[in-house]
Amino acid sequence: MATQAPPEDDIPEANPLLKSIGGIWATRGLQEEFQREVAGLLNRGRNFSFPGAQPVSFSTEHIQELKSQDYYVCEKTDGLRYLMYLTRDGGRDIHYLIDRKNNYWYVPGLHFPHHEDKTFENFHTDTILDGELVEDRYPDRPPVIKFLVFDCLVLDKQVLMQRPLDKRLAYFKSHVLGPYRDMYKQQPNRDKPPFLLEDKATEFSYGLEKMFKEIIPKVKQLHGNDGLIFTCRNTAYKTGTDQHILKWKPPSENTVDFLLHIEWPLMEPDPDDPDRSPQPDYYTFPSRFSLFIHHGSHEYSYVDDMYVEPQEYEEWKALGHPLQDIIVEAFKDDQQRWRFHRFRHDKDQSNHIKVYKSVIRSIQSHVTEQDLLDHANEIRSAWKARDEEQRRNSKRGA
């Protein structure tokens, strides 16, 4: 089974959150120009695929990984993943969000002052940040849209990808986030930006009790949460699947993104129809909801059928968007049936077969919140021992 590339004049549709901040597609010609610029900044040659890093699913063996290497942990936000490209158009700064399909969306009204300019007039350019767009919802005031940054790939043409994670984040906080906050403190009457820029709350990998008891309960009320992300401190930022970024979800929330193909019962042909071949009866409940996984290029393979209740299907139809051959996120229920979780309009491909197998391993290994908490002290002791060894080695070399 294969999917077709979109026609040249096909205009991507912005999701509602992106629309709410004024996101405008760059147009195909301008987008290709930006794709070349970003590929050049990242030294990727002519590779114009989405340059963001992707995690692997957490399984039992990764507990030992957390003990053997320094990792940072942050909550896994239920938001929209984007890279943000800070560039210029003549003498003014412009900003684009890059989605998973490598589409570029212009967002007006942003300004990130340069750290060396106290007037806040000069700005960062040739800069790439990695983060998520979320909408924080409050019981007593209007919602607030935020872009939560969890990595910095390039800053003013300086490639940071080979540096340790804490150094990359330190550059972002001191050079981008700090001046941005200072600007709004000193100029409170500036026009309100389309979203707020923040850094994502990050802890050492052994800070799991704080994550589960303080941070996750708070963010669940604001914008949702579906797990944790562990990122290795000392490995370089890697585009594509990165074995040193670990995505942990509660076993009940492990999901896979599939290509959904729907089949309907065939109805008897109209006697007056010269074709006289049975046709799908689109007015009835489908006979199958088949799930397919990606193998690379345009190749897909069948995995299983998804169990769908008639009421679910009626709710899908009421959404008014195409349902055939789109990407759906699904989970396994207590009866080991694949069930619908949500549509993934931000993706045009299912997960790769390797990702699918990784998630299945994660489901089978069943690493729970309590399992992680039980190992937190050992993770901390191993981190401290490495830190002490590094200090001793530094003294010897001094």
Residue pairs with C-beta under 8 A, 6 or more apart in sequence:
1 259
1 261
1 292
1 299
1 300
1 301
1 302
2 298
2 299
2 300
3 259
3 298
3 300
3 325
3 348
3 349
6 12
6 348
8 28
11 25
12 25
12 101
12 103
13 345
14 23
14 24
14 25
14 105
15 80
15 345
15 346
17 80
17 133
17 135
17 145
18 80
18 97
18 105
18 133
20 145
21 107
21 133
21 145
21 194
21 195
22 107
22 108
22 109
22 194
23 97
23 105
23 106
23 107
24 105
24 106
24 107
24 108
25 31
25 103
25 104
25 105
25 106
26 34
26 96
26 103
26 104
26 105
26 106
30 104
31 103
31 104
32 48
34 85
34 87
34 96
34 104
35 48
35 102
35 104
36 46
36 48
37 85
37 87
38 51
38 85
38 98
38 128
39 45
39 46
39 47
39 48
39 51
41 126
41 128
41 154
41 157
41 159
42 51
42 128
42 153
42 154
42 159
42 161
42 239
43 159
44 51
44 239
48 102
49 102
50 83
50 98
50 99
50 100
50 101
50 102
51 83
51 98
51 102
51 128
51 153
51 239
52 81
52 83
52 98
52 100
52 130
52 239
53 130
53 151
53 237
53 238
53 239
53 240
53 241
53 242
53 245
54 240
54 241
54 242
54 245
54 355
55 229
55 241
55 242
55 245
55 246
55 247
56 241
56 242
56 243
56 245
56 246
56 247
56 355
56 358
57 246
57 247
57 248
57 249
57 254
57 355
57 358
57 359
57 361
57 362
58 228
58 230
58 246
58 247
58 248
58 249
58 362
58 367
59 358
59 361
59 362
59 365
59 367
60 365
60 367
62 230
62 246
62 367
63 367
63 371
63 372
63 375
65 71
65 246
66 205
66 230
66 375
66 379
67 375
67 378
67 379
67 382
68 382
69 232
69 233
69 234
69 244
70 204
70 205
70 232
70 233
70 234
70 383
70 386
71 204
71 205
71 230
71 231
71 232
71 233
71 246
72 165
72 166
72 202
72 203
72 204
72 205
72 230
72 231
72 233
73 202
73 203
73 204
73 205
73 207
73 208
73 211
73 228
73 229
73 230
73 231
74 150
74 200
74 201
74 202
74 203
74 228
74 229
74 231
75 200
75 201
75 211
75 215
75 216
75 219
75 225
75 227
75 228
75 229
76 225
76 226
76 227
76 228
76 229
76 247
76 248
76 249
77 132
77 134
77 148
77 200
77 219
77 223
77 224
77 225
78 134
78 223
78 224
78 225
78 226
79 132
79 133
79 134
79 135
79 148
79 223
79 224
80 99
80 132
80 133
80 134
80 346
81 99
81 100
81 131
81 132
81 346
82 97
82 98
82 99
82 131
82 132
82 133
82 147
83 97
83 98
83 128
83 129
83 130
83 131
83 153
84 95
84 96
84 97
84 98
84 128
84 129
84 130
84 131
84 147
84 149
85 95
85 96
85 97
85 98
85 104
85 127
85 128
86 93
86 95
86 112
86 123
86 124
86 125
86 126
86 127
86 128
86 129
87 93
87 94
87 95
87 96
87 125
87 126
87 127
88 94
88 123
88 125
93 110
93 111
93 112
93 123
93 124
93 125
94 106
95 106
95 107
95 110
95 112
96 104
96 105
96 106
96 107
97 104
97 105
97 107
97 133
98 104
98 105
99 105
99 346
100 346
100 347
101 346
101 347
101 348
107 194
107 195
108 194
109 191
109 193
109 194
110 193
110 194
111 120
111 123
111 183
111 193
112 123
112 124
112 127
112 176
112 179
112 180
112 197
113 120
113 121
113 122
113 123
113 124
113 179
113 180
113 182
113 183
114 122
114 123
114 124
114 156
114 179
115 174
115 175
115 176
115 178
115 179
116 122
120 179
120 182
120 183
120 186
120 187
124 155
124 156
124 175
124 176
125 156
126 154
126 156
126 157
127 152
127 154
127 155
127 156
127 176
128 152
128 153
128 154
129 149
129 151
129 152
129 153
129 172
129 176
130 149
130 150
130 151
130 152
130 153
131 147
131 148
131 149
131 150
131 151
131 200
132 147
132 148
132 150
132 200
133 145
133 146
133 147
133 148
133 195
134 145
134 146
134 148
134 222
134 223
135 143
135 144
135 145
135 146
135 223
136 143
136 144
136 145
136 146
136 222
136 223
137 143
137 222
137 223
138 144
138 222
144 196
145 194
145 195
145 196
146 195
146 196
146 197
146 198
147 195
147 196
147 197
147 198
148 198
148 199
148 200
149 172
149 176
149 177
149 197
149 198
149 199
149 200
150 169
150 199
150 200
150 202
150 229
150 231
151 165
151 168
151 169
151 172
151 231
151 237
152 160
152 168
152 169
152 171
152 172
152 176
153 159
153 160
153 161
153 168
153 237
154 160
154 161
155 171
155 172
155 175
155 176
156 175
160 167
160 168
160 171
160 237
161 168
161 236
161 237
161 238
162 236
162 237
163 236
164 233
164 234
165 231
165 232
165 233
165 234
165 237
166 233
168 237
169 199
169 202
172 199
173 199
176 197
177 197
177 198
177 199
180 197
183 190
184 190
201 215
203 210
203 211
203 215
204 380
204 383
205 230
205 379
205 383
206 376
206 377
206 379
206 380
206 383
207 376
208 372
208 373
208 376
208 379
209 373
209 376
211 228
212 369
212 373
216 225
219 225
226 249
226 250
226 253
227 247
227 248
227 249
227 250
227 253
228 247
228 248
228 372
229 245
229 246
229 247
229 248
230 245
230 246
230 248
231 244
231 245
231 246
232 244
232 245
235 242
235 244
238 244
241 352
241 354
241 355
248 367
248 372
249 255
249 362
250 368
250 369
251 362
251 363
251 366
251 367
251 368
252 331
253 331
254 331
254 332
254 359
254 362
254 363
255 329
255 330
255 331
255 341
255 359
256 293
256 329
256 330
256 331
256 350
256 351
256 355
256 356
256 359
257 327
257 328
257 329
257 344
257 347
257 350
257 351
258 291
258 292
258 293
258 303
258 306
258 327
258 328
258 329
258 330
258 338
258 350
258 351
259 291
259 292
259 293
259 294
259 300
259 325
259 326
259 327
259 349
259 350
260 289
260 290
260 291
260 292
260 306
260 323
260 324
260 325
260 326
260 327
260 328
261 289
261 290
261 291
261 292
261 324
261 325
262 286
262 288
262 289
262 290
262 323
262 324
263 280
263 286
263 287
263 288
263 290
264 280
264 281
264 282
264 284
264 286
264 287
265 280
265 281
265 284
265 286
265 287
266 278
266 279
266 280
266 281
267 278
267 279
267 280
267 281
268 278
269 275
269 276
269 277
269 278
269 279
285 310
285 313
286 308
286 313
288 305
289 305
289 306
289 307
289 308
290 302
290 304
290 305
290 306
291 302
291 303
291 304
291 305
291 306
291 328
291 330
291 338
292 300
292 301
292 302
292 303
292 350
293 300
293 301
293 303
293 350
293 351
293 352
293 353
293 356
294 300
294 349
294 350
294 351
294 352
294 353
295 301
295 352
295 353
296 352
300 350
301 353
303 356
304 338
305 338
306 328
306 330
306 337
306 338
306 339
306 340
307 333
307 337
307 338
307 339
308 339
308 340
312 340
316 323
317 323
319 343
321 343
321 345
326 343
326 344
326 345
327 343
327 344
327 345
327 347
327 348
327 349
327 350
328 340
328 341
328 342
328 343
328 344
329 340
329 341
329 342
329 343
329 344
330 338
330 339
330 340
330 341
331 338
331 339
331 341
332 338
332 339
332 363
333 339
351 359
